Amino acid sequence: MIETIEEQNILENVQARSKQLFEFLNGLKADSALSRSILEVRGKGLMVGVEFASPSNKLASGRTTNAVEGKYNAYGPYCH
């Protein structure tokens, strides 16, 4: 099993995907449309947690959902 992990460069792939994922999520957090909705992005490797602010109303919640989905879909195949 260790040989397979090494031969297929699984660790390097996980590190690259982790970097992409954190860059994407931190980009969402930095986006002016979402900055008040995403409180924190944390984790290690591909184990990731995103802490969202509690929406004050359903309209705000819908805006956050739409903004995240729009950014997610625009990011490309690496997020699917």
HELIX and SHEET records of a PDB file:
HELIX    1   1 ILE A    2  GLU A    7  1                                   6    
HELIX    2   2 ILE A   10  ALA A   30  1                                  21    
HELIX    3   3 LYS A   58  TYR A   75  1                                  18    
HELIX    4   4 PRO A   77  CYS A   79  5                                   3    
SHEET    1   A 2 ILE A  38  LYS A  44  0                                        
SHEET    2   A 2 MET A  47  PHE A  52 -1                                        
END                                                                             
